[in-house]
Amino acid sequence: MNFLRYISPLRAWRDMRTYIVTRRPHQLGFMGLALALTYVMVVGVIYESKIPPKPYHRDIIYVQQWRADRTDAEIIAQQKIDGVEQTRQANELKRLEAERRAQFKKVNDGLKAYGI
């Protein structure tokens, strides 16, 4: 109990005030900035901890099972049918890639305007 008699809020306030008064203005600015950033990070962590996690969704991939006794003609016929779909998917992918390239080009041109 002897230790507790030296602790008082008034002494703590005086000590803090003395510390702040003896600091230079730029040190106080950096101290305020450090306190603000620390506060933002702590509040951010608390906020993020309250967000529920995304629910798990299964990513099921279905595959076709082929008979082992198929003839070459059946295989070629199926490849022709599948070739149309593959061509369509490839064209769609090329279109999406071209759109993405155009987006990046727009950003790059904007940065070049600033000299970056």
Rosetta silent file (secondary structure, phi, psi, omega in degrees, C-alpha in Angstrom):
SEQUENCE: MNFLRYISPLRAWRDMRTYIVTRRPHQLGFMGLALALTYVMVVGVIYESKIPPKPYHRDIIYVQQWRADRTDAEIIAQQKIDGVEQTRQANELKRLEAERRAQFKKVNDGLKAYGI
SCORE:     score description
SCORE:     0.000 S_00000001
   1 L     0.000  -20.571 -179.702    0.000    0.000    0.000 S_00000001
   2 L   -62.921  -33.563 -178.276    2.977    2.272    0.451 S_00000001
   3 L   -68.238  -37.568 -174.400    3.456    2.365   -3.327 S_00000001
   4 H   -68.919  -20.717 -178.916   -0.090    3.559   -4.081 S_00000001
   5 H   -73.037  -16.146  177.531    0.219    6.778   -2.116 S_00000001
   6 H   -86.577   -8.015 -178.081    2.680    8.091   -4.723 S_00000001
   7 L  -100.043  125.547  175.181    0.167    7.580   -7.533 S_00000001
   8 L  -151.603  147.106  178.420   -2.374   10.300   -8.184 S_00000001
   9 H   -62.274  -33.240  179.624   -4.177   11.596  -11.272 S_00000001
  10 H   -65.135  -43.445  177.880   -3.085   15.139  -10.456 S_00000001
  11 H   -65.550  -38.542  178.476    0.588   14.165  -10.480 S_00000001
  12 H   -63.728  -42.355  179.160    0.095   12.253  -13.720 S_00000001
  13 H   -63.795  -43.991  178.590   -1.554   15.295  -15.314 S_00000001
  14 H   -62.367  -41.221  179.178    1.262   17.591  -14.148 S_00000001
  15 H   -63.472  -43.300  179.210    3.863   15.169  -15.466 S_00000001
  16 H   -65.136  -42.600  179.671    2.118   14.975  -18.857 S_00000001
  17 H   -63.518  -42.463  178.327    1.768   18.759  -19.008 S_00000001
  18 H   -63.299  -40.853  179.160    5.441   19.245  -18.164 S_00000001
  19 H   -63.349  -44.959 -177.544    6.421   16.755  -20.846 S_00000001
  20 H   -68.450  -39.000 -178.087    4.282   18.466  -23.487 S_00000001
  21 H   -66.326  -32.501 -177.210    5.449   21.975  -22.582 S_00000001
  22 L   -82.825   -4.843 -179.551    9.117   21.016  -22.917 S_00000001
  23 L   -85.755  154.176  174.801    8.667   19.581  -26.431 S_00000001
  24 L   -80.529  159.096 -176.803    9.255   21.497  -29.642 S_00000001
  25 H   -59.451  -39.738 -178.856    6.270   22.176  -31.920 S_00000001
  26 H   -68.112  -30.838  177.226    7.330   19.714  -34.613 S_00000001
  27 H   -68.033  -37.259  177.363    7.699   16.989  -31.983 S_00000001
  28 H   -66.504  -38.191  177.751    4.162   17.647  -30.796 S_00000001
  29 H   -62.541  -46.094  178.967    2.917   17.435  -34.369 S_00000001
  30 H   -67.031  -34.262  177.349    4.595   14.089  -34.917 S_00000001
  31 H   -65.164  -42.948  177.481    3.323   12.861  -31.562 S_00000001
  32 H   -63.236  -41.389  177.772   -0.214   13.826  -32.545 S_00000001
  33 H   -63.172  -42.935  179.164    0.210   12.135  -35.916 S_00000001
  34 H   -63.929  -41.530  178.304    1.530    8.968  -34.270 S_00000001
  35 H   -65.393  -40.572 -179.900   -1.368    8.923  -31.817 S_00000001
  36 H   -65.594  -44.229  179.256   -3.890    9.484  -34.616 S_00000001
  37 H   -64.323  -39.828  177.657   -2.442    6.706  -36.780 S_00000001
  38 H   -62.748  -42.967  178.760   -2.378    4.343  -33.826 S_00000001
  39 H   -61.885  -44.605 -179.854   -6.000    5.184  -33.070 S_00000001
  40 H   -61.950  -42.272 -179.281   -7.015    4.617  -36.702 S_00000001
  41 H   -66.813  -42.139  179.812   -5.268    1.236  -36.806 S_00000001
  42 H   -64.945  -44.503  178.473   -6.805    0.041  -33.547 S_00000001
  43 H   -64.202  -38.775  177.962  -10.274    1.156  -34.629 S_00000001
  44 H   -62.786  -41.976  178.713   -9.717   -0.490  -38.022 S_00000001
  45 H   -65.332  -41.768  178.620   -8.767   -3.795  -36.433 S_00000001
  46 H   -64.069  -42.202  179.376  -11.803   -3.662  -34.172 S_00000001
  47 H   -63.948  -44.774 -179.376  -14.044   -2.841  -37.137 S_00000001
  48 H   -64.827  -30.307 -178.384  -12.581   -5.635  -39.265 S_00000001
  49 H   -71.893  -18.222 -179.169  -13.055   -8.148  -36.480 S_00000001
  50 L   -90.134   -8.270  179.066  -16.799   -7.522  -36.512 S_00000001
  51 L   -79.903  125.071 -179.568  -17.210   -8.322  -40.224 S_00000001
  52 L   -69.658  147.470  179.645  -18.448  -11.897  -40.613 S_00000001
  53 L   -68.429  156.186  178.638  -16.324  -14.126  -42.838 S_00000001
  54 L   -66.725  139.801  178.424  -17.519  -14.961  -46.313 S_00000001
  55 L   -69.091  149.271 -178.884  -19.512  -18.179  -46.439 S_00000001
  56 L   -78.419  129.286  175.565  -17.814  -21.130  -48.062 S_00000001
  57 L  -119.425  129.827  179.176  -19.110  -22.028  -51.502 S_00000001
  58 L   -72.328  141.975  176.600  -18.092  -25.246  -53.140 S_00000001
  59 L  -109.165   91.646 -174.756  -16.543  -24.991  -56.560 S_00000001
  60 L   -91.635  129.722  177.749  -17.768  -28.148  -58.236 S_00000001
  61 L  -113.909  119.727  179.276  -16.311  -29.069  -61.604 S_00000001
  62 L   -94.472  139.347  178.161  -18.247  -31.594  -63.606 S_00000001
  63 L  -123.688  154.764  177.684  -16.464  -33.716  -66.194 S_00000001
  64 L   -88.887  144.285  177.313  -17.775  -35.934  -68.919 S_00000001
  65 L  -109.712  126.064 -175.427  -17.097  -39.613  -68.776 S_00000001
  66 L  -103.016  149.751  175.434  -16.516  -41.268  -72.121 S_00000001
  67 L   -70.336  146.761 -179.542  -17.040  -44.843  -73.119 S_00000001
  68 L   -77.684  -19.945 -175.793  -13.834  -46.756  -73.716 S_00000001
  69 L  -100.953   28.075  178.756  -15.166  -48.412  -76.889 S_00000001
  70 L   -70.791  148.430  177.473  -15.883  -45.231  -78.883 S_00000001
  71 L   -87.444  164.834  178.370  -14.955  -45.230  -82.533 S_00000001
  72 H   -62.748  -35.468  179.486  -12.706  -42.659  -84.154 S_00000001
  73 H   -64.249  -40.301  177.852  -15.680  -41.270  -86.062 S_00000001
  74 H   -65.647  -39.224  179.671  -17.566  -40.639  -82.804 S_00000001
  75 H   -64.778  -45.704 -179.807  -14.527  -38.933  -81.315 S_00000001
  76 H   -64.396  -40.338  178.308  -14.077  -36.685  -84.367 S_00000001
  77 H   -62.910  -42.300  179.011  -17.783  -35.813  -84.396 S_00000001
  78 H   -67.306  -36.671  178.289  -17.663  -34.855  -80.715 S_00000001
  79 H   -64.873  -36.681  177.373  -14.516  -32.788  -81.299 S_00000001
  80 H   -65.494  -40.197  178.219  -16.300  -30.851  -84.049 S_00000001
  81 H   -65.707  -45.408 -179.030  -19.195  -30.141  -81.694 S_00000001
  82 H   -71.130  -27.264 -179.160  -16.841  -29.120  -78.896 S_00000001
  83 H   -62.230  -37.053  178.427  -14.666  -27.099  -81.284 S_00000001
  84 H   -63.123  -44.645  179.558  -17.440  -24.578  -81.849 S_00000001
  85 H   -66.132  -40.947  178.737  -17.800  -24.030  -78.099 S_00000001
  86 H   -64.014  -40.317  178.123  -14.037  -23.778  -77.629 S_00000001
  87 H   -63.227  -42.819  178.636  -13.810  -21.213  -80.431 S_00000001
  88 H   -62.353  -44.159  179.425  -16.603  -19.173  -78.851 S_00000001
  89 H   -65.432  -39.415  179.017  -14.890  -19.285  -75.450 S_00000001
  90 H   -64.754  -41.796  178.186  -11.531  -18.337  -76.975 S_00000001
  91 H   -64.996  -39.684  177.741  -13.094  -15.364  -78.770 S_00000001
  92 H   -63.672  -41.400  178.440  -14.809  -14.258  -75.562 S_00000001
  93 H   -64.193  -42.329  177.912  -11.508  -14.502  -73.695 S_00000001
  94 H   -62.591  -39.829  179.118   -9.744  -12.444  -76.374 S_00000001
  95 H   -63.579  -44.474  179.523  -12.483   -9.809  -76.163 S_00000001
  96 H   -65.080  -39.169  177.764  -12.160   -9.595  -72.373 S_00000001
  97 H   -64.754  -38.947  178.623   -8.369   -9.378  -72.624 S_00000001
  98 H   -65.119  -40.496  176.642   -8.676   -6.572  -75.177 S_00000001
  99 H   -62.255  -42.903 -179.435  -11.029   -4.679  -72.857 S_00000001
 100 H   -65.302  -41.426  177.191   -8.610   -5.131  -69.975 S_00000001
 101 H   -61.914  -39.579  179.153   -5.687   -3.956  -72.111 S_00000001
 102 H   -64.118  -38.396  177.813   -7.712   -0.885  -73.103 S_00000001
 103 H   -63.956  -45.708  179.408   -8.365   -0.113  -69.434 S_00000001
 104 H   -65.726  -36.135  178.450   -4.674   -0.389  -68.590 S_00000001
 105 H   -64.466  -39.761  178.821   -3.773    1.707  -71.629 S_00000001
 106 H   -62.703  -43.727  178.041   -6.150    4.426  -70.460 S_00000001
 107 H   -64.721  -42.760 -179.529   -4.535    4.429  -67.013 S_00000001
 108 H   -63.504  -41.647  178.221   -1.063    4.407  -68.550 S_00000001
 109 H   -64.333  -37.567  176.816   -1.920    7.326  -70.834 S_00000001
 110 H   -64.201  -39.068  178.260   -3.241    9.238  -67.839 S_00000001
 111 H   -70.140  -35.331  177.790   -0.002    8.612  -65.963 S_00000001
 112 H   -64.378  -32.574  178.404    2.056    9.664  -68.979 S_00000001
 113 H   -62.900  -30.420  176.937    0.168   12.961  -68.975 S_00000001
 114 L   -88.693   -3.399  179.204    1.579   13.540  -65.484 S_00000001
 115 L    84.792   19.789 -179.133    5.038   12.452  -66.584 S_00000001
 116 L  -100.156    0.000    0.000    5.040    9.214  -64.644 S_00000001
